Amino acid sequence: MAVEIIKKVYRPSSLVGQVYARPYGSATAPMPIGNVLELALEHSEDVQKQDDMTALGGGTHAEKRRVKEVLVKMKLADLNVVNLARGVLGTAQAIEAGTVEDEPHTATLGGLLRLQHIQPTAVIVKKGADKATATPVTAAGNYEVRPEGIFMLPEAAGLAYADKLWASYSYGAYAAIEALTTNAIELELTFGGLNEADGGKPMVVEIWRASQGITKSLALINKDFGALDVEGTVLMDSTKTGVGISRYYKASMA
């Protein structure tokens, strides 16, 4: 019976589970965001105290407490396109596979030709004043094809500084994220928790409306696993009405 659940005292907690998100106000299904290493709600208060001046020794005559804010904090282990775009306030674009012919560059021995697209294949580099009369340059001893572009070998025999180059290549589909191009998104979050310390009993927490700010850092070279530390503010959801109905979040426990 539900009353027995409410009366239960033994309730140690060690939660794991899935976190789902969808844009606030959206009618689409909440989608899992991947492995979340840490998820927490942090409450802060504005506490005002009135001194007791009626007797020696001091003390508190009255106190007023109001919640200043509730923060939601997450450590995201999966740096997928959606999480990364939200974490850097970016916009994501799907780039379909294609080919490029005679992309212009200037040679710098020991330097990188940063191509317009990543992970090039079937690369042909030509040298000449214009693409119509340019002649192919062999890769061996002159350049290396890398995911980030074409690296000009310092000792390249068939190339010289400031040579005009023309690169043709193919590339596969990929995603591009332009950082700092949008406002912080507002999300509806659902945590489907399972209590490992209490027989796997479920605990579902629904956060009706929360902003998500930019990640504190984006580790690009790191000997440990990468993660995104993000946080936001739990905001009032004016669509939630009624006596005893929270406009911020709800926890349901079995």
N, C-alpha and C positions, 0 to 999 in steps of 0.2 A: 504494500500500500504506500501511497505517496507520503502519508504522514510519517511512516517509519523511516523513509529516506531523509525527511527533514530532521527527525530526532537523532539520526545516527551521529555518534560522536567520533568513532574510529574512522578517520579519513586521511591517512598519510597520502602525500601527493608527489608523484614523479611522472610528469606528463610527456608524452610524445604524440605525434600526429601530423595531419595534413593541414596546411593553410591554403585557403582559397581566396581569390580576390576578383572583384569586378568593379568597373567605374561606378561611382556613386550615382544613383538614379537610373542606372542601366537595367534593362529587362533581360539582358543576356545571362546565361548561366555562369555562376562563379567558377573560375578556373584554378586548378592547383598551380602554385608558384614554385614548387620544387621543395628541396630539402631546406628546412629552416632550422638552423642550429640553435637559435635563441629567439624567444618571443615573450615580451613582457609588457604589461600595462603599469605605468608609474603615475601615482597621484601626488599632487602637491597642493598645499593648503595656504590660505591667508588667515593667520591666527591673530586676532586682536584681543588684548587683555586689558582689563580695568583693575587698577590697584585697589586693594582693600585699605582704605585710609581711616577706618573706624577704630582701630586699636593699634597698640604697639606691636612691632614685629613684622608688619607687612603681610603679604599674601595676595591672592587673587580674589577680587570681589565678583567679577563676571568675565566671561569669555565668549567670543564669537568666532566661529570657524566657517569659512567658505572655501569650497574647492576652487583653486585657481585654474588648474588645467589637468588633463589626463594625457599622458604621452604614450604612444605605442612604439616599441622598439623591436627591431628585427635584425637578425644576422642571417643573410641569405647565402647559402652555399652554392646554389646553382646560378651561375652568371649567364643565364639564357638571354635572348634578345629582349624579351619583355622586361625582365628584372633589370637588366643593364640600362635600357632606355629610360625606365622610370627612375632608376638610381642616379642618373646623370642629367635628369630633366631634358632628355633628348627625344628626337623623332627618328623612327626606324623606317628604313626603306628596303624593300626586297629588290635586289638587282638580279635580273635574269641572265643566264649564260649568253655569251655572244663572242664576237670576234672584233679585233681592231686591226686596221691596216695603216701602216706608215704613220705611226704616232711620233711626232718630232721631239728630238732631244739633242742635247749637247754633251759630248763626252768629257768626263773628268776621271782620269785614271785613279783607281783606288776609291772611287765614289759610287753611289747608287743612282741608277736611273729609276726614279719612283714613277711607276706606270699608273695610268688612270684606274686600273683594276688590279685586284690581288690574284695570286696563285696562277700566273700565266703558264700556258703550255704551248707547244708547237711554235716556239719563238723564232723569229727571223729578224736579225739586225742587219741593216744596210747602212753604208757610209757613202755620203756624197752631198754635193751642194743642194740638190733637189731630189725629190723622191723618184722622179722619172728616170734619172740617170744614175741613181745610187746603186752600188754593188754590194752583195752580201758579204758579211764578215763572219768567219768561222768562229764558233763558240770556244773551241779548244785553244787555250792559251790567251784568250782575250776577255771572256766574260763568263759569269755564272748566273744561271737563272735561279732566283730565290722566290719564295712566296710574296715577299714585299716588293719585288722588282728585279732589275737586272744589275748585278754588281760588276763594275768594270775592274778587271784585275790590274794591280799597280804596274805589273811588268808586261802589260798587253803589247804584243809585237805588231798587231795589225791596226792599232788605234793610237791616236795622239790627242793631246789636250785640245779641246775646242772643236774636235771633228763634229760635223753635222751628222746626226744619226737618225735613222727611221726604224721604228720597232713595230713589227706585226706579230700578233699573237691571238690565242684563244683564251677564254677564261670561263670558269664555272659559275653557277649561281651562288650568291652570297648576300649577306645582310649588311647594310651600312647604317651606323647610328651617328647622327649629328648632335653633339652634346650641347647643352645649355641653349636650347632653341624653343623651349616651351615652359609653361608654368607648372608648379607642383600639382600633381594629380590628386583628386579626392577619390578614395576607394571605400568600398564596403568589404570588410574582411570577415571570414568565417574560419574558426579554428575547430577542427574535429579532433579533440584530444582523447587519448587513451591513458588511463592511470596505471602505470606499471607497478605501483606500490599498493594497489587495491584491486587486484584481480582483473586488470584491464578494463575497468568500468569506464564508460564514456563521460566526457565533459565537453560540451559544445559551447564555445564563446562566439557571440555574434557582435561585431563592432559595426554599428550602422553607418558611420561616416567618419573617415579619418583622412587627413592630409598625409602625403608622403614627401618628405624633403629629400634633398640631394645627399648622396652617400658621403660620409666623412672622409673616406679615402678610397682610391681605386688602385690596388696593388697590381703593378704590371710585371715586376720581377720579384719573386718571393719564394723562398725555399719551402714554405708551408703551403697548404691549400689556400686558395684565394676565397674571399667572402666579401659581401657588401653589408656594411653596417648602415642601416637607414632608420630614421625615426620620423614621427609625425605627431600631430595633435588630434586627439579624438574630439570631433566637433559635434555640436548639437544637430540632431536630425528633427526638424520641425514636423515631419510627417508622422512621427510617433506621438500619439496623444492618448490620454486616459489616465485615471487615477492609478498610481503605482506602476506606470509604464515608463521605462527609462528611455530618454531621448539620446542615450550615448552607447550603452552596450548591455548585453544580457548574457548570463552564464546559466546553462542548463546541465544538471548533474543527475546521473542515474544511481 
